[in-house]
Amino acid sequence: MKKPSVFNLHPSNYHQLATDAYFGMSFGRIGPGLIVSRDSQGNPLSLFEHNEWHFSQYAYASTDNPNVSFSGLIKPALHNAENVELCKKLFIIRMFSPQSKSGKEIRLSTMQTNMNVFSSICRFADHADLRLKDLLESSTNLKSFIDLAPKTVIKQLKTIFSTLNKVNPEELGFMIGGSTISITNSKAKESSSTSNQTPVIPSRILWLKHNQYKDVLNDFQKNEHNLVSFITQANENPFYARGPSFSEDTKKKHKLIPERTRNNFKHSAKLFIESIKDHNLEHLAHKYKWKHVVNVAGFISLTQHCSRSLIHMFTLMRDQEALSLTTDCVEPVRGWNNEAVYVLGISTKLNSSPVVEKWITTDAVLQPINVLTSINKVIAPYVRNPILRDRLMVGVAALPISNCGEATQTQITRKWLEHKLPPIYLTEDDIVELEMIDPVRNWRADSRFKKGKPWRLTSHQFRRSIAVFAGQTGLITLPSLKRLLHHLTKVMSIYYMKGCSASNYMLKILNPKLADEMKAAKQAADAAVYVRDVLRATERLHGFHGQRIMQTRESVWRYETAEEIIHKVKRGLLAYQQTPLGGCTSTGPCDKRAHANFTTCIGCKDATIIPSRLIETIELIEWDIAELTPGTIEYKAEVRNLEDYKATYDRLATKEP
């Protein structure tokens, strides 16, 4: 996979320090004449006085929108010109200021979200005949805005105020009062406390969605040759598979074709129904209700959507990460009997710049990736932007049969096309399952989760749902889940796993036989590990359970044989789960272990502390830290973990005889 291009927010030469906007600039220079952005050759691209700004050099991901427009804010209001100018200034201050936590540059995607906030406050000020700076300075005026603003806008406004509060008031041009910030923070906190977590997809619905996606992909693969042949012919001949009448715009395009070529096209052209029959696509046309050639392009878009959804399901990628995938994104994993693969993508979540990351998953992900690769081969020849030609999710709009305008022909497919699939309606069992996963939330009072309502699926729900499944089964450890989700800290992974005690979730309903087999296999494995790590340990064990085992091992009176203990594990009378400190024999739930607080195991009656295991954990964390960037949130979190584990080991060392 190609290494992503990285552009920074710093000037490329000394002279631009006095003319350009850049990271760390003096905000007192903001005003007419300021060069806001340059093109790849270093030529000025956007000036402060322009209403259309272009940040093509800062578009790290293929999904980043580099265009920022202030034209829509221009209204015949009393203070509009002044308000729009202040919006531009605030945008520049925010974009070229460091993030409050990491100190790094702010991503363009974040700035697009901030732009929605600037637009909202500007429109509110214009409607109220207020100067925008008066709105921001006055807690009374701002409260009027906040009372009407959506939660997302309030949260973003809090972050923006955090940035503006660090700017010299003389450079800012006005003063943001403490009461103004206090009101915003209070409202944002209130919104956070009342906002609900992304819902977990009920297992029945997840299974049905999985089958829907697979059905579409299977239809594509079974008919791939005929589909590609049809699309190729319809792309090359603008009269093929079209109706007898055309729009005026289409007629103008036809006139650009040389007359002889145009006549040849007309002579070989056929109507849509005839063309479908010639390519043996009648079954697909009937199933997906094709009436025009553009419907075939719509089916390709739907296939892309289903492939993308399966990739989300199998890899837990975020939207931008999945949309950044290229045709060479698969890498085999050694030592997994060829049953696992790495999916290589670009992530900016933990960095302000694009970084190639790897997601490990099963080979089930190969079907959607292969389908997207086949689609890419059809679309790529028509894509003008060379950067996008190898993207798996390159837009169908580039195809001539799509009848799309010029503006959409070079974009990545971002549309979420769940509405194109048959809806799946909530049942009473689904609602009961939601209540088991999150019993605190009042599901029945929410109109979106009423019995008989269609489930509204989002890509983010896949991440949460699989995380709950992983936590419920115990098949994936918390550190592994953290890496799988590409989270900053384990705390975020725990947040995702909220509800994992709903033991009926997903697997038992999807495939009861498989669930029982996995449970039996896990019990057998637990018993074997218990015998190896505890009963037959060659080193001194610590912890209350470990010490009891040491006493019975050294005593001539042994109450239970190894076989009896193994039988107890298999029957569920005794449990065993490996931990970073050794192992845990608790048969019930453990709040400390569930939250990765393993340092409290020393005083637990069910804990077995194995020194070699603890040393191994320390070495793994040290290796992990060496791979991280010093100063980052993840780095600091792992250093704290390392200190806790070392302190635990030191306490054990003092107890050794």
N, C-alpha and C positions, 0 to 999 in steps of 0.2 A: 504494500500500500504506500502511495506517495506521502511524503512528509508534508503536513499542511503549511501553507504560507503564513507567516506571522508579520504583521505590521504593528509598529508601536505608535504611540501618541506624542512622539517627540519630533522636533524639527530635524531635517536632514542636513542643514548647514547653519552656520553662525548667523547669517543675515536674516534668516527667518525668525530669529528670536524676537525681533522688533515688529514683525509683520503678521505672524501667524498665531493661531490658537494652538496651544499644546499643553501637555500634562505638566503642571507645576507653574503655569504662567501667572503673571500679575493680572487679576481680573479688572483692575482699573483701566486696562487697555481696551476693554470690550466696547465696541461701537462701530459706526460706519467705517469701512475701509479695512477692517480686520479680515484676514484670509482664514476662513473657517476650515477649509479642506483643500487638498491638492489631488491631482490624478497621479497615476503611477509614474509619469514622466517628470513630475514635480511642478507642473503648471497649475496655477490657481483654478480651482474648480467651483468653489462656493465662497461668496463674500457675505459678511454680516447683513448687508442691506438686501440681499436676495431673499425671496420668500420660499425658494426651493433649494434645499441643501442636499448634497450628495457625499456620502462617506464610503465610497467603494473600497478604499484602502483599509477600512476598519471592519469590513465584512469578513470575519474569520471563517464562519460556517456558510455552507451553500444556502442555508435557510435564512440567513440574516438579511433583513431589508435595509439597504444602504440609503434609502431616500427618506428625507424628513421634509414635510411640507407645512408651511405656515399660512399658505394661501387661504385655507378654509377658515382661518380665524379672522380674516379681514371682513368687518361689518360696518355699517353706517351708524356706529355708536359714538357717544360723546368723547370717550377717552380711548377709543379702539387703537389708534396708531401708537400711543404711548404704551398701552397694555401689550400689544403684539411685540413691540421692541423689548419690553421687559421679559416676556416669555422667551425670546431668543437669547437674552442675556442669561437667564436662569438655566436654559438648556446647556449653554456653553460652560457655565460654572459647574453644573452637575457632571457633565461629560468629562471635563478635564480636571476633576478633583479625585483624590484617592478614595477607594471604598473605606468605610468606617472601620471594618473589622480586619480585612486583609491588607489594606494600604495599596492595593493594586488598582489598575485602570478599570473603569466600568465598561461592561460589554455593550455593544451596539443594541443587542436585543433588550437589555435593561433600559437603555435610553428610549427605545420605542415605547416601552411601557410608561416611562416617565413623561413622554410627550403627551400621552393621553391625560395625565394629571395636569400638565401645563395648559392643555386645551380646555379642560374642564373649568379650571379657575379663571381663565381668560374669558370664557363665555359667560360665566357667572358674574364676573365683574362688569362686563359690558351690559348685561341684562339689567343689572342693578345701578347702572350709571356711576360706577365706582372706578377710581384708579386702582389698578391691580396691587400696587404697593400699599395702598390704604387697606385693601382687603387683607393682605398678609400681615400688616402691622397691628391691626385692630382685632382683639380677641372676640369682640362682639360680632363684627362682620364675618370673621372666619367661622365662628360657631354656626352662623346662618348657612354657610356653605357646607360645613361638615354634617349638619343635621340632614341634608338632602343627598350627600355623596354616598356612593357605594362603598362597601367595606374595602375592596381592593384599592380604590383611590385613596382612602384614608391611610391605609398602611404604607402606600407609596409616598404620600405626602409627609408622613412621619420621617421616612428615610431622607427625603429631600431636605426637610428642615434640619435634620442632623448635619447635612453637608453645609447648608447655608449658615448655620449657627457658628461654623468655624471660619467663616469668611469675614474679613475686616469690614465693618459697616460702611466705611468710606468707599471701599471698592464695590460693595453690594449696592449702595445707593439708598438704603433704608435700614431700619432696625427691626428685627423680629423679636418681639417681647417675650419674656419668660412665660407669661400667662397664655400666649398664643401657642407656644410649644407644649405647655402643660395640657391644654385642652386637646391638642392633636394626639399627644401620647396617651392620654386617658381614653380617648375615643378609640384609638387603635388597639389598646389593650382590651377594652370592652369587646371590640369586634373579634379579637383573637380568642377570647374566652368563650364567646357564644358561637363561633364558627365550628362547623363539624368537620371531622376528618373525611378524606376521600373514602367513599363506601367500598367495602369488599364486595366483589361480584358473587352473588349466591352461586353455589357450586353447580346447581342444575343449569343455570343460565350460562355460566362459563363453559360448561360442556357443550351446550347447544350452540353457543357462539363459535367455539372451536370447530364444531362439525360444519357450521355454515361456511366458515372460511375455507376449510379443507374441500368442501363441495365445489366452491367456485374455482379453486386452484386445480382440482381434478378435471373440471370441465375445460379449463384452459389447456391443460397438458394433453388431454385426450384429443383435442381439436387444434392443437398448436400449428401443425403443418398447414391445415386448411385456412386457419385464421390469418397466419402470416402471408399466405398466398393471396387471400382476399384483400388484406390491408395494403400490400405492396401494389397490387393492380389498381386499387382505388386511389392510392396516393399518386401513382404515375399518370393516371388518366382522370382528369377532373370531371369527365362526363360519365365515368363508370360507376354503376350502382347508385346513380342519382335519378331524380325525377325528371320529367320532361320540361318543367319550368324552373327558372333560376331567379334569384334576387338580382337587383340592379348592380350591387357591388360585385356579385359573382360574374355577371355578364361583362363587367369592365375588366375583370381579371382574365376572362376568356379571350377578350380582344387582344390582350398582350401576347397570346400564343400565336406563332406563325400560322397563317391560314391553312397551309397544307397539313401541318401537324394537327391543327384543330379538326380538320375534316377527317383525318385518320382516327383521331380519338372518338369522334362522333360515330364513325362507321363501326367501330369495335365496341361501342358502349352498350350496356344493358341496364334495364331497370333494376332496382334494389332486390326485389323478390327473385328475379331470374338469376342475378349474381349470387345470391345466397344459395340457391339450388345448385348452381354450377360448382360451388365449393363445399357442398354437403354440410351446410351449416343450418339447415332448417330446424333441427332439434334445439340448438342454442337460441335461434331467433324466436322460437315459440316460448321457450322457457324464460328468457329474459326480456320478452316483449319488444323485440327490435322492429322498428317501423322505417327507420332511415339509416343511412350510412353513419351518421354521427352517433347512433346508438351503439355501434360496434366500438367506437372510441370510448364511449361510456363504459362498456364492459371491460375494456383494458384498464380504465381507471379503477373500476371496482375490484379487478384482480390485483392491482397494485395495493389497494387499501387492505384487502384480505391478507395479502402477503406481509404487509407492514404490521398488521395486527398480530399475526402469528410470530413475527420477529419480536415484537414487544412482549408477547407471552413467553417465548422461549429464552429471551436474553435479559428481560427487565430493563431494556434501554429506555431512556427518555425520548421525547419526540425528536428533538434536534439531533440526538445521537443516531437514531434510526434513519432519519432523513439524510444524514451525511454519508451513509454507507455507499461504497463503490463496488464495481464488479469484481474486484480482487480482494474482497474483504474476508475470505475464509482461509483459516490456517489450521492444519491438523494438530492434534494434541498427542504427543508421544506417551506411550504407557497406558493408554485407556482402551486398548483393543479396538482402536479406530471407531469408538462409539462416541467420542466427544470431539468438539471442534472449538477453536477460537474464532470469534467474530471480531474483526478489527474495525473500529470506528473512531470518529473524532469527537472528543468531549471537551467542553469548556467549563463544565460545572465547578470543578475544583481549581480551575486556573482562569486567568483573564485572557489567556491565549489558547489556541487550539492545540490539543495534545492527542496523539494516537493512543487509544486505550484498547484493551482486550477483554472481551466477555466470553467466558467459558460456558458452553451449553452442549446439548445433545445434538446428534446428527439429524434430528427431526427438523432443525432449522434450515437444512439444505434445500428442502422442497421450496419454501417461499423465496429463498435466495436464488435458486435456479430459475424459478418462474420470472422473477424480476430481471435476471440477467438476460433471459430470452426476450422480454419486452424491451429492455434497453437496446438490444441489437436492432430492433425494428424502429425505435424512435431516434437513436443517436445520429443517424445520417442527416436528420432534419434539424438538429440542434445547432444553433449558430454560436452559442457561447461554448468555447472549448473546455472551460473549467467544469461545465455541467455534463459533458458527454458521457463520462464514465459513472455517473450517479445512478444508483439502482432506482431511485424514485424520480427520475427525470420526467417532466410533465408531458402528458399525452397531448397537450395543446400544441406542441411542435408539429404534430402530424397534420398533413393537409386535410384529412377527412374530419378533423375536429371542428373545422370552421371557426376557430378562435382568432381573436384579434392579435395584432403584433405585440401588444403589451404583455400578454400572458404566455407567449411562445417560448420564453427562455427561463421559465420558473420551475422550481421543484414542486412536485405534487404535495400540497399541504392539506388538501381537503379531507375532512373526516366523513366518510360516506356511509356511516351506519344506517342512515335513513333509506339507503338503496337496498338494504337487506330486510327480509321479513322481520317484523318486531317480535320480541319475546316478552310475554306479559308476566307480571309478578303473580305468584300464587301465595296462599296462606303459608305453605311450608317455606317459601323463600323469605317471607317476612319473619317467621319464627327463627330461621337461621341467622338473619341479620341481628335479631335481638339477642341471640346467644353470643354472637361475635362482639357486639358492643351493646350491652344491656343498659348502659346509662343513657344512651341516645333514645329520644322518643320517636321511633320510626313511624308509628301509626299516625302521629300528628302531622307528619310531613306529607304534603299532597303528592310529592314525587314518588312516594313509596307505598301507594295504596294498592290493594289487591285489584288486579285487572289493568293496572297501568303498565305501559311498556317500559322496560329497563333502558335508561339512557346511559350508554357506555362511553367512557373516555379512555384514552390510552393510558392515563396514569393509574387507572383502577387495576390494570394488570400487575403493576409493580406491588401495590398494596396487597392484592389477593394472593400472589405467589409468596410474598413475605409471611403472610399469616399461615399459609399452608406449611411453609418451611419451619416456622416456629412451633406449629402444632405437632408436627410429626417428629421433630428433633433430628431430622435427617440432614439438616444443614446447620452448622454451628454459627453463632453470632458473628465471629470475625469473618467467616466465609460469606455470610449474608451481606455483611458490610461491604466486602469487596465486590460481590455480585451486583449490589445496588449502586456501587460507586458513590457511597455516602462519605461525608466528611468525618463523621464520628459514629461510634457505636450507638450513641443515644438516638440518632435519627433512625437507625435500623430497628431499635427497640420500639420507637414510635410507630414504625410501619407494622411491626409484629403485634401491635395491640389487638387483642381478640384471639390470639393463637390458642387460648384454652378451650375454644369451641371445638371439641374433639371430633365432632361429626363433619367438620368442614371438608368439602371438596373430595378428598380421595375416597372416603367411605361411600359417598353418594355416587361418585363417578364410576367407581369400579370396586364394589365390596370385596370381591374375591382377591383382587390384587392388594387391597388394603390389608386383608387378613394375612396374606402371604408375606407382605413386607413387615407386618407387626411380628409375625412368628420368626422371621429371619432376624429381625432386630433383637428380639429376646434371646435367641440362640447366640447371636454375636455378643450381646451384653454379658451373657453368662461366660462365654469363652474369654472375653477381655477381663472379667472379674477374676477368673481363675489365674490368668497370666499375670495381671498387674498386682493383685492383692494376695490371693492364697499362696501363690508360688513366687512371691517377690523375694529377691535375694538381698535387698537393702532394707534398712530400718524404715518402718512406716510411721507416720505421725497422724495427728487428728484422732478424734475419739474412736471412730470405727477402726482406723488403722491400728491404734494401740490395742484394741480388743483382739484383733486378729493376731497381733504379735504375741499377746498373752496366751491365747489358745494354742498357737503354734508351738510355744515353748513349754506348755503344760502337758503332763502325761495324760490328763483327763481331757479328752476332746469330745465335745458333745455332738458335733455334726461332721460328717465326712464331706469331702469335696463334692461328691455326687449329689448328696442331699442339698447342699447349698446351690448347686447348679439347678436342681429341680425346683427349688424355691424361686430362683430368678425367673425360670421359664413360666412358673405359675403366677408370677406377679407379686409374690409375697416379699420378695427382695428385689430391688432394682439396682442398676448400676449404670452410671453415665460418666464418661471421661470428662474431666475439667482441666483447665490450665494448671491446677495445683496437684491433680491426681485423679480422684474419682469421687462420685457422690452416690450413696445408697438409699437416698430418700425415695419413698414410693409415692409421696404426695407432691403437690406444687410447692415451689420454692421461689419466693419473691426476689431473694438475693441472686440466685443463679439465673433467673429469668432476665434480670437486669445486668447481668455480667459483672456483678459485684462479688468476685470470687475471693477477695481478700478477707471476707468475713467467714470463710469456710473453716478457719482454724478453730473457732469456738463452737462449731456445729457437731452434734452427736452423730451425724450421718457421713461425715467427711473422712476421706482417706487422703493424707498428704504424702505424696511420693517425691522425695528430693530430686531425683533424676528428671522427673516430669517437669518440675518447677524450673530446673536449670535449662531444660529444652525450651520451655516457654520464654524464659528471659533471652535466650539466644535468638529465638525467632523474632521477638519484638525488637531486639537490637538490629537484626538484619532488616526488618521492616522500616525502622527509623532511618537507616542508612539510605534507603530508597526514596525517602520523603524530602521535601524542600524545607530547610530550617526556617522557623518563624511562622509557618502556616498553622492553621487551626488543627489540622490532622496531626501534624508533627508534635505540637504541644500536648495534644491529647494522648498520643502514644508514649511520649516521654513521661507523662504522669503515670500511665499504666506501668511503665518499666520501673519507676521509682517504687511504686506500691509492691510489685512482685519481688524486687530486690530486698525491700524491707521485710517482707514475709520470709524470704529465704534466710536472712540474717537472724531472725528470731528463732527459726528452726535450728540453725547452726549452733546456737548457744545451748540448745537442749541435748545435742549429741553427747553421748558418754565419752 
